[in-house]
Amino acid sequence: MARTRDDEVEQLIEVDDAINLSSFIDTASALVDRVDAYSPGLMSTKTLTLLEAWLAAHFYALRDQQYSSRSTQGASGSFQGQTGMGLTSTFYGQTAMRLDASGLLAKMDKEAIEGGKRKIKVGWLGTDPEA
C-alpha cells in the first residue's frame, strides 16, 4: 500500500491535472517496499514516505519531461536528463537516492545502467603442457 499521496507529490513537482499520479505512486511504492525489505527498520516511516514521494515525482518527470532551459519568443527548450541515466536523469531521482540510507536504490540504478555486465576472468587450471 502506498505511503504517499497525490498532494505530497504535487508539492515536489508541477503536475498536469489531466495526468493521474496513481501509477507513478504505485511504482514508487513497489521500489520503497524493496528498500524497506532490504534494510528493515533502517529508515523511519516518515523517511520512507518522503522517499516514495520523490520517486513518484521522478517517474512522473520521465513521463512529462521537465525543462532544464526554455525561451518564449524563439520557442526553444531543452529537457533534463538523458535516456539511460536511470535515477540520475532527474533531480527527483537524485534526491531519492540521497534519502535512501540503505544504498539499495543507487546499487539497483548502477546495475540497470550497466545492463548486467559481468567481468569474466579466465585462468588455466590444468598442468603445464611443457612439463
Sine and cosine of phi, psi and omega as CSV:
sin_phi,cos_phi,sin_psi,cos_psi,sin_omega,cos_omega
0.00,0.00,0.66,-0.75,-0.04,-1.00
-0.91,0.42,0.58,-0.82,0.03,-1.00
-1.00,-0.06,-0.51,0.86,-0.10,-0.99
-0.98,-0.19,0.23,-0.97,-0.02,-1.00
-0.84,-0.54,0.28,-0.96,0.01,-1.00
-0.79,0.62,-0.74,0.68,-0.08,-1.00
-0.90,0.44,-0.49,0.87,0.03,-1.00
-0.95,0.32,-0.59,0.81,0.06,-1.00
-0.94,0.34,-0.65,0.76,-0.01,-1.00
-0.91,0.42,-0.34,0.94,0.09,-1.00
-0.96,0.30,-0.39,0.92,-0.05,-1.00
-1.00,-0.07,-0.54,0.84,-0.13,-0.99
-0.62,-0.79,0.62,-0.78,0.06,-1.00
-0.95,0.32,0.81,-0.58,-0.14,-0.99
-0.90,-0.43,0.66,-0.75,0.12,-0.99
-0.97,0.25,0.83,-0.56,-0.05,-1.00
-0.86,0.50,-0.38,0.93,-0.02,-1.00
-0.98,0.19,-0.19,0.98,-0.03,-1.00
-0.97,-0.23,0.85,-0.52,0.01,-1.00
-0.97,0.24,0.74,-0.67,-0.05,-1.00
-1.00,0.08,-0.14,0.99,-0.15,-0.99
-0.86,0.51,-0.64,0.77,-0.02,-1.00
-0.93,0.37,-0.55,0.83,0.03,-1.00
-0.94,0.33,-0.65,0.76,0.04,-1.00
-0.93,0.38,-0.66,0.75,0.03,-1.00
-0.89,0.46,-0.66,0.75,0.03,-1.00
-0.90,0.44,-0.71,0.70,0.04,-1.00
-0.88,0.48,-0.66,0.75,0.00,-1.00
-0.88,0.48,-0.65,0.76,0.02,-1.00
-0.89,0.46,-0.65,0.76,0.04,-1.00
-0.93,0.37,-0.66,0.75,0.00,-1.00
-0.91,0.40,-0.57,0.82,0.09,-1.00
-0.87,0.50,-0.65,0.76,0.03,-1.00
-0.91,0.42,-0.68,0.73,0.01,-1.00
-0.88,0.48,-0.71,0.71,-0.02,-1.00
-0.91,0.42,-0.63,0.78,0.03,-1.00
-0.94,0.35,-0.53,0.85,0.00,-1.00
-0.93,0.37,-0.59,0.81,-0.03,-1.00
-0.65,-0.76,0.94,0.34,-0.08,-1.00
-0.84,0.54,0.75,-0.67,0.08,-1.00
0.98,0.18,-0.07,1.00,-0.02,-1.00
-0.92,0.39,-0.63,0.78,-0.04,-1.00
-0.90,-0.43,0.58,-0.82,0.01,-1.00
-0.94,0.33,0.27,-0.96,0.06,-1.00
-0.86,0.52,-0.62,0.78,0.02,-1.00
-0.89,0.46,-0.70,0.72,0.01,-1.00
-0.92,0.40,-0.66,0.75,0.04,-1.00
-0.89,0.45,-0.60,0.80,0.04,-1.00
-0.92,0.40,-0.69,0.72,0.06,-1.00
-0.88,0.48,-0.71,0.71,0.01,-1.00
-0.85,0.53,-0.70,0.72,0.00,-1.00
-0.90,0.44,-0.65,0.76,0.01,-1.00
-0.90,0.43,-0.69,0.72,0.01,-1.00
-0.91,0.41,-0.63,0.78,0.05,-1.00
-0.92,0.40,-0.66,0.75,0.04,-1.00
-0.88,0.48,-0.66,0.75,0.05,-1.00
-0.89,0.45,-0.62,0.78,0.05,-1.00
-0.87,0.50,-0.76,0.65,-0.03,-1.00
-0.91,0.41,-0.58,0.82,0.08,-1.00
-0.90,0.44,-0.68,0.73,-0.02,-1.00
-0.90,0.44,-0.49,0.87,0.08,-1.00
-0.93,0.36,-0.56,0.83,0.01,-1.00
-0.97,0.23,-0.68,0.73,-0.06,-1.00
-0.86,-0.51,0.99,0.16,-0.14,-0.99
-0.76,0.65,0.68,-0.73,-0.02,-1.00
-1.00,-0.04,0.59,-0.81,0.03,-1.00
-0.96,0.27,0.65,-0.76,0.21,-0.98
-0.99,-0.14,-0.42,0.91,0.14,-0.99
-0.35,-0.94,0.40,-0.92,0.05,-1.00
-0.35,-0.94,0.36,-0.93,0.07,-1.00
-0.81,-0.59,0.41,-0.91,-0.01,-1.00
-0.99,-0.16,-0.74,0.67,-0.05,-1.00
-0.96,0.29,-0.65,0.76,-0.03,-1.00
-0.99,0.13,-0.07,1.00,0.00,-1.00
0.77,0.64,0.73,0.68,0.07,-1.00
-0.90,-0.43,0.26,-0.97,0.03,-1.00
-0.17,-0.99,0.41,-0.91,0.13,-0.99
-0.72,-0.70,0.45,-0.89,-0.13,-0.99
-0.93,-0.37,0.38,-0.93,0.02,-1.00
-0.94,0.35,0.51,-0.86,0.20,-0.98
0.93,0.36,0.05,-1.00,0.04,-1.00
-0.64,-0.77,0.45,-0.89,0.08,-1.00
-0.86,0.51,0.65,-0.76,0.03,-1.00
1.00,0.00,0.02,1.00,0.00,-1.00
-1.00,0.01,-0.07,1.00,0.03,-1.00
0.88,0.47,-0.63,-0.77,-0.03,-1.00
-0.92,0.40,-0.35,0.94,0.01,-1.00
-0.98,0.21,-0.09,1.00,-0.04,-1.00
-0.96,0.28,-0.26,0.97,0.06,-1.00
-0.73,-0.68,0.42,-0.91,0.10,-0.99
-0.86,0.52,-0.57,0.82,-0.04,-1.00
-0.93,0.38,-0.69,0.73,0.05,-1.00
-0.92,0.40,-0.63,0.78,0.05,-1.00
-0.88,0.47,-0.68,0.74,0.01,-1.00
-0.91,0.42,-0.66,0.75,0.03,-1.00
-0.86,0.51,-0.69,0.73,0.01,-1.00
-0.90,0.44,-0.56,0.83,0.02,-1.00
-0.95,0.32,-0.51,0.86,0.04,-1.00
-0.96,0.27,-0.42,0.91,-0.08,-1.00
-0.98,0.21,0.99,-0.12,-0.03,-1.00
-0.92,0.40,-0.35,0.94,-0.02,-1.00
-0.97,0.22,-0.40,0.92,-0.05,-1.00
0.99,0.17,0.01,1.00,-0.05,-1.00
-0.90,0.44,-0.66,0.75,-0.01,-1.00
-0.87,0.49,-0.70,0.72,0.02,-1.00
-0.89,0.45,-0.65,0.76,0.01,-1.00
-0.90,0.44,-0.74,0.68,0.00,-1.00
-0.90,0.43,-0.63,0.78,0.00,-1.00
-0.90,0.44,-0.71,0.70,0.01,-1.00
-0.88,0.48,-0.71,0.71,0.00,-1.00
-0.90,0.44,-0.62,0.78,0.01,-1.00
-0.92,0.39,-0.65,0.76,0.00,-1.00
-0.93,0.37,-0.65,0.76,0.00,-1.00
-0.95,0.30,-0.22,0.98,0.06,-1.00
0.93,0.37,0.50,0.87,0.05,-1.00
0.96,0.27,0.32,0.95,0.02,-1.00
-0.89,0.46,0.69,-0.72,0.03,-1.00
-0.84,-0.54,0.57,-0.82,0.09,-1.00
-1.00,0.06,0.72,-0.70,0.00,-1.00
-0.91,-0.41,0.74,-0.67,0.07,-1.00
-0.91,-0.41,0.65,-0.76,0.02,-1.00
-0.88,-0.47,0.71,-0.71,0.03,-1.00
-0.64,-0.76,0.50,-0.87,0.01,-1.00
-1.00,-0.02,0.84,-0.55,-0.04,-1.00
-0.95,-0.30,-0.02,1.00,-0.03,-1.00
-1.00,0.07,-0.16,-0.99,0.03,-1.00
-1.00,0.03,0.35,-0.94,0.03,-1.00
-0.91,0.41,0.86,-0.51,-0.07,-1.00
-0.91,0.41,-0.29,0.96,-0.02,-1.00
-0.99,-0.11,0.06,1.00,-0.03,-1.00
-1.00,0.06,0.00,0.00,0.00,0.00
